[in-house]
């Protein structure tokens, strides 16, 4: 649950600073943060990284 609140804070801060500083590139920060989180969680699974990714994409 803490990660949800952390991502929520990141999103709110990025929207605030994107509007305040007129830099829309800041809106890509939450996307990269979420992608980084997914990669870290996949890496924490015991087993090889490639096998884990294959298993995730073969789930139906």
MOZI-V918036 format. One record per pair of residues at least 12 apart in sequence whose ideal C-beta (glycine too) atoms are under 10 Angstrom apart, sorted by the first residue. I is the first residue (numbers start at 1). J is the second residue. D is the distance in Angstrom with one decimal. If there is no record, write none. Layout:
i=<I;I>
j=<J;J>
d=<D;D>
This chain:
i=<3;3;3;6;6;7;7;7;7;8;10;10;10;10;11;11;11;11;11;11;12;13;13;13;14;14;14;14;14;14;14;15;15;17;38;39;42;42>
j=<34;37;41;33;37;30;33;34;37;30;29;30;33;34;27;29;30;31;33;34;30;26;29;30;26;27;28;29;30;31;33;27;30;29;56;53;55;56>
d=<9.8;7.0;9.6;8.7;9.2;6.8;6.8;6.7;7.8;9.5;6.8;5.4;5.6;9.0;9.0;8.7;4.8;9.9;8.8;9.5;9.5;8.8;8.6;9.2;5.0;6.0;8.4;4.8;5.6;9.6;8.9;7.1;8.8;9.0;9.6;9.7;9.9;7.3>
